[in-house]
Structures are given as structure tokens and as C-alpha cells.
Amino acid sequence: MPDVHATGGCLCGGVRYEINVPLTPVCVCHCRQCRQTSGYQLGFSNCMEEDMSFVKQGTLQWYASSEKGRRGFCNNCGSTLFWRSVDGGEMDIAAGSLDEPTGLKTEEHIFTEFKGDYYEIDDGMPQHLRGRR
């Protein structure tokens, strides 16, 4: 059984997960979809899908938010939890859904050309107009 490096879940407890590898630093996404689903900018870490397991997923629902990705959320409390490519592989995990302490630090900003007009990004971290890949 692999060591558990992180745990998390939704506000109501209907979704709980475990991650058995160290997480990546937090990346903050400023795209319109992330802003709409979270109510602001969305910070996330990630791991490979096979390095994550669900302890509880009775209220987990997936929404095809674009041709490229699906968003996982709790259909009871509405918590934003995940984003994953339709091709599989990496699972982006909403940093706010991780149990604390996370030990993570924010590293960069992506899709900054779509950021809201009601805030500035002035923390000195790298900014990418689009994604980082």
C-alpha cells in the first residue's frame, strides 16, 4: 500500500480522496471557466490519475466544460474539486479542497490574458498568457 501524501474532499464530505505521491506546487488559473466555477481565480495542484484514489465519491459529478476537459464537483454542496483532460492522465486538484496543512506554495499564474478586470496580479510570480505547455 503506497504512502498517503495528501487528502482532501468537498465541503459536505460527500467526496473524499487520497493522493499517494507528492503534489506539485500550486498554479493559479485565470481562465473564464475557472473563474466562473470557483467564483474567483482557481489554484490547483496535480498528480497522475493513477496516483489518486477515492475514499468516498457518492456525490462526485463530472461536467464536460469544453471539448478538452471535464470538471469534477460535488453535486450536493457544489464544491469545485477537479479538472482533467478528456484524454486522461493528469488530474488537477483544486488547492482549496486539500486538507491542511498542505505544505504547498503557489508557483505561477496561467491564462492571465483572460483574468478578471477586478484584480491585479502583482505577486512577482511567473505569468503565462495561456497555459504553461
C-alpha positions in Angstrom: 0.0 0.0 0.0 1.6 3.3 -1.1 2.1 6.1 1.5 -0.7 8.8 1.5 0.9 12.2 0.9 -2.3 14.3 0.8 -6.0 14.0 1.5 -8.9 16.2 0.7 -12.6 16.5 -0.2 -15.6 18.7 -0.6 -17.3 20.9 2.0 -20.1 18.4 2.9 -17.9 15.3 3.0 -19.6 13.5 0.1 -16.3 13.3 -1.8 -13.0 12.3 -0.1 -9.8 11.4 -1.9 -6.2 10.4 -1.1 -3.1 11.1 -3.1 -0.1 8.8 -2.8 2.6 11.0 -4.4 4.0 14.4 -3.5 1.9 17.1 -5.1 3.1 19.8 -7.5 3.3 23.5 -6.5 0.1 25.4 -6.9 -0.7 27.0 -10.2 -3.4 29.7 -10.3 -5.6 29.7 -13.4 -7.4 32.9 -14.5 -9.4 31.5 -17.4 -13.1 32.4 -17.5 -14.2 28.8 -16.9 -12.2 28.5 -13.7 -13.3 32.0 -12.6 -17.0 31.0 -13.2 -16.8 27.7 -11.5 -14.9 28.9 -8.4 -16.2 32.5 -8.1 -12.7 33.9 -8.5 -9.3 32.6 -9.7 -8.7 28.9 -9.1 -5.5 27.5 -7.6 -4.7 23.9 -8.3 -2.0 21.2 -7.8 -1.9 18.0 -9.8 -1.0 14.3 -9.9 -1.5 11.5 -12.3 -4.9 9.9 -12.1 -3.5 6.5 -11.1 -1.8 8.2 -8.1 -5.2 9.3 -6.6 -7.9 7.2 -5.1 -11.4 8.0 -3.9 -12.3 7.1 -0.3 -15.8 8.4 -0.9 -17.4 9.6 -4.2 -21.1 9.3 -3.8 -21.8 12.9 -4.7 -19.0 13.4 -7.3 -20.3 14.5 -10.6 -18.4 15.4 -13.8 -19.3 18.2 -16.2 -17.9 18.4 -19.8 -16.9 22.1 -19.6 -15.2 22.1 -23.0 -14.0 19.7 -25.8 -10.7 19.4 -23.9 -11.7 18.9 -20.3 -14.1 17.8 -17.6 -14.7 19.4 -14.2 -15.4 17.3 -11.1 -17.6 18.8 -8.4 -19.8 17.8 -5.5 -23.4 17.7 -6.6 -24.6 18.2 -3.0 -22.5 21.2 -1.7 -21.2 22.5 -5.1 -17.5 22.4 -4.2 -15.2 22.7 -7.2 -12.8 19.7 -6.9 -11.0 18.7 -10.1 -10.2 19.3 -13.7 -9.0 16.6 -16.0 -8.3 16.2 -19.7 -10.7 14.1 -21.7 -7.6 12.2 -22.8 -6.9 11.2 -19.1 -3.5 11.3 -17.5 -3.1 14.3 -15.2 -5.7 15.2 -12.6 -5.8 18.9 -11.5 -6.9 19.2 -7.9 -8.4 22.4 -6.5 -6.0 23.5 -3.8 -8.9 24.7 -1.7 -10.2 21.1 -1.4 -6.9 19.8 0.1 -6.8 19.2 3.8 -4.4 21.5 5.6 -1.5 21.7 6.2 -0.7 21.2 2.5 2.9 22.3 2.6 2.4 23.7 -0.9 3.4 27.1 -2.3 2.0 29.0 -5.3 4.4 28.9 -8.2 2.8 30.6 -11.3 -0.3 32.0 -13.0 -1.8 30.7 -16.2 -4.3 32.1 -18.7 -3.6 35.6 -17.5 -4.8 37.2 -20.7 -8.3 36.2 -19.5 -8.0 37.4 -15.9 -10.9 39.4 -14.4 -10.8 43.2 -14.6 -11.4 43.5 -10.9 -8.0 42.4 -9.6 -4.3 42.7 -10.3 -1.6 40.0 -10.4 1.3 41.6 -8.6 3.0 38.9 -6.6 6.1 38.6 -8.8 5.4 35.0 -9.9 5.7 33.9 -13.5 2.6 34.8 -15.6 1.7 32.9 -18.8 -0.8 34.4 -21.1 -2.1 31.0 -22.0 -1.4 27.6 -20.4 2.1 26.6 -19.4 2.5 23.9 -22.1 
